[in-house]
Amino acid sequence: MGKIKWMAGLLIAILMLAACGADNTSDSAEEKSDKVIKWKLGHLADENHIWHKTALKFADSVKEKTDGQMEIVIYPNNSLGSETDTINSIQAGSADMVVSGETLQNWAPKAALMAVPYAFDGIDHVKKVVEGDVGKEVEEQITEKAKLTPLYYHTRAPRNLTSDKKIQSLADLKGFSMRVPNVPLFLKVWEAAGAKPQVIDFNEVFTGLQQGVIMGQENPVDLIQSAGLYEVQKYVNRTEHVYSWIYVLVGNDQYNALTEDQKTAVTEAAAEAQAYGDSLYDETITSIEKDLEDKGMEFVDVDREEFGEAMLPAVKKALSEEQNEVLEKILEAK
């Protein structure tokens, strides 16, 4: 009888252990499914900018499509560091996403063609290029060399030169000290035009203008507005020297770590963000120009043909053979 009781107790103990094991397995699986992937997205614009509004739309869509398994936290105003710093952080694994354009040429040379002075006639020309074979070439090299995967893009308002004196011809540029981004091509073309360009991080531009370290800078009107440059500059000179696009990118490692369902969700959300950003563009740029005028800035017409004749030869000279081949494809697409 005692032996039977002992065997019955042993059987109960085994069953209890098995049940506990099953519960642990279930808990582990549930814990795994509840793990949230969080991506950090850094960009240089403020919270009112198209990039930020579109990124919020993208983040909401990703969260919804993945049932909360993915969250994207957005850091505007260079709060993750400069564009270059954020790219380096992505490659090091401490950030995940960035909004970046021609700066990518420091890793992927073909990315220089995303913002070549006087290569594009306007926004329609840009879209034709970025959505065609040239765009695919650029994206493939960015993915391979910069280790970043483009998700969607924004067309940008043309880059214009701001100043405290009117700049209407090349003669007005003589001795003009100005800021350019960390893009070697920009240095060379502005030097060819007669200016004195220097590389300064965007988050130091306002102070540089305020203190007289530089006399001007060049950027699209949306960034002129979001950086408050109307407080330290009087004129927006319509050089319109660069029409371009900019990508929203994620690190290859981060993207490739996703499941196929998660990748599909991100891709679908990116397409929706693309359409949303496009819908904001026209009305936003028009309202921004009016706002800058209301804040005291004056828009000045420029002899663009003269500027183009000075810059385009410098562009071709500065580009490598590989880059010039891509440039020719862009010019042929007009």
N, C-alpha and C positions, 0 to 999 in steps of 0.2 A: 504493500500500500504506500509505504514511504517512498519507494522507488518511483511509483506512478506519479505521486505528488511532485517529486523532484523533476521528472521529465516534463510534466505539465507546466511547471514554473519556468523551465528552460525554454519551452516552446513559446510561452507568453513573452519572455524577455527578447527572444529572437524576433518575434513579430513586432514588438515595440521599437526595437532598433531599426528594423526595416522601414517602419512607418516614419520614424524620425529621419531616416536617410532620404526617403521619398520627399518629406517636407522640405529638407535642406535643398534637394535638387530643384524643387519647385521654386523655393525662395531665390536660389541662385539664378535661375532662368528669368524669374520676374525682375530681379535686380538688374540683370543684363539688358532686358528690354526697356527698362526705365532710364537707362543711362542717356543723358542728353549731350549731344555734340554741340559745343559752343565755338563759334568763329568770331574773331575780332577783325573788324573792317575799319581801316584808318584812311582818312582823306583830309585834304587841306582846306576845304571850303567850310562855310558856316552852316548853321541849321536851316537857313532859309534858301539854300542853294538847291538847284535842280538835282545835283548828285546826291545830296543828303535826302531830299524828299523821295527820290526814286529808290535809294537804298533802303529806306524805311518800308516802302511798298514791297520790295524784294524780300526783306527779312520777314515781314508778316506772311507773305505767300509761302515762303519756305517752311515756316513754322506750321502753318495750316496744312500744307501738303504732306508733311512728315508726321502729323499728329503729335507735334511737340517734341519730336526726337532731335530736332535741330533748332538752334537759336543763333541768330547773328546779332552781335552787339556792335553798334556803330560809334566810331570815335571821330567827330569832326574837328576842325580847327587845329590840325596837326597834333592832336593830343596823344597820338602814338609816336610822334616824331615826324620828321620831314618825310617826303615821298621816298627818298633814297633810304632813309633810316627804316621805314616801314617795310620796304622790299627786303632789306637785309634781315629784319626781324622775322619776316615770313620764312626766309630761307633757314633761319636759325631755330624756327619753331615757336617763337614767342608771340607771333601775330599770324593772321591767316589770310586776310584780304586787303587789297589796296585799290585805289583809283589812280591809274598811271597812264601816261602817254609816251611822248618822245624821250622822256628820261630813261625809258627801257633800252634805248640804244647803247647805254653803257654796258649792257649784257648782250643784247640782240641787235646787231648793226642795222638790220632792215627796219627796225622800229623808228629810226631816224626819219623815214619817209612818211611817218604819221603827221609830221609838222614841218614840211619843207617850205621855206619862203617862196611865194609866188608860183607854187606848183599847181595849186587848185584854183578853179574859177569861182567856186562857191559851194554851198552845202550839198546841192544835188550831185555835184562832181565827187565830193567826198564820199557820199553814200554809195555811189556807183563803184568807187574803188574799194571801200572797206568791205562791201558785200560781194565783191568779185574775187578773181584769182589773186590779185595783189594782196587783198586783205587776208586771204588764206595763207599766202606766203609769210606775211608778217606774223600772223598768229602762230604758225608752226614753229618759227624761229624763237618767238618769245617762250613758247612752251618748252622747247628743247634747251635753249641757252639760259633763260632767266628762271626756269623752273616754275613758271606761273601759267595757269590755265585761264584764258579769257572767257568770261561768262556772258557779258553783254557790253555794249558800247554807247557812248554819248557823242553826238556831233557837238562841236564847240563853236561858240560865236567867234568871229575872226579876232585875231590878236591885233590890238591897237597900241600905239605909243602914247603914254601920258607924260605931261610936262607942265612946267610953269611958264613956258613961252610957246608961242605957236611954232610948230614944225610943219612946214608945207613943202619944202624942197631939201635936196641933199645939202645945200649950202647952210641950212639952218642946223644941221647935225654936227658941224665941225666943232670938235672939242666937247661934245655933249656926253657927259658921264651917265651911264644907265645900267640898270640891273637886268641880267638875263638869267634863266634857269641853268642848271648844270647840264647844258647841251652844247657840246663843242661847236656844232654847226652854227648855232645862234651867235656865238662869239665871233666867228669868222665873217658872217654876212653883215653884221652891224659894223665891224671894223672896216669892211669893204665899202660900206656906205658913208664912212667918215666919222662914226661915233666912237666913244670909248666905253665899250661894254665890260662888265665884270660880273662874275658869278656870285650871287648872294642867295641864301635860303629865303623862301617866300615869307616865312614868319619874321624875317628881319627887314623886309622891304619898307614897311611903314616908318619904322624908326630911322632907317637910312635916309629916306626922303625928308623926314622931319628935321633931321640933324644936318642935312645938306651933304651927306656922304655921297649921294647920287642925285642927279637932276631929274631922272625919269625912270620909267620901267615900261615893259610891254606885256599885256595880258588881255584876255577877253573881258568884255564889260561886266560879266557876272562876277568875276574875281575882283575886278576893280571896285565893284560895289560891296561885295561881301567882306573885303579887307579894309573898307572905309577909306580908300585912297583919295576920295573926293575931299577929305579933310586936309590933305597935304599936296594936292595937285589941282591945277586949274583947267588944263586942256586934255581932251581925248582927240588925238590926231589920227584920222581915219587912214592909217597906212594899210590896214587889212592885209598885212603881209603874210599871215598864216591862217589858212582854213585847215581844220584838223579834226581828229577824233581822239577819244580817250577811252581806255578799257576799264571795266571793273573785273578784277582778277582774283583768283584764289591760288594758293600754293598747290603745286602738283601733288605733293604728298598728302595734303589734307583732302583734296578732291578724290584721289585714288583710294583713300581709306574708306570711302563711303560704300554702302551696298548699292546694287544696281537700282533698287527702288528709290534710294535717297538721291542718287545721281539724276534719275529721271525727274524727281521732284525739283531739284535745283535747276535743271535745264528748263523745265516748264516755267518755273518762277522767273528765271532770267528773261525768257521770251516776253513774259507779261511786263516785266520791268522795262524792257527795251521799248515796248509800245507806249507805256506810260511816260517814260522820259521824252520820247519823241513828241507826244501830245503836249507836253509842257513847254517845249522849246520856243516856238514862235511867239506865243503870248508873253512868255517870261522875258525874252530878250527885249521885246518892244517896251515892256513896262520898266525894265531896268534902265534902258537909255533915257526914258522920260524922268525916272527917279534921279538919275545922275544930273540931268539938266536942272531939275528942281533944286538939287543940292548945290548948284552953282557951277557945275562943269560945262564947258563949251566944246561942242564937237566941231572939228576943223577938217576941211577937205584937203587932201594931199595929192601931189603928183605921183600917183601909184606907178605909172609907166616908168618914170625916172627911177623910182626906188627899185622896181623890178629889174630894170636894165643893169643896175649896179649890183643887185644881190644874186640873180640867177647864175651868172658866170662864176661867182664865188661859191655858190652851192655846188655846181658841177665839179669845180676844182677840189673842193673839200671832201666830196664823197668818194668812196672806194669804187672800184669797177663794179662790184656786186651791187652797191647801192645805186650807182648811175643806171644800171640796167633796170632796176625797179622804178627809178624816176622816169625813164623813158616810157615805161608802160603807163605810168600815171598821166604823163603829158599827152600820150596817144588816146587816152580815155576821155579827153575833153569833148 
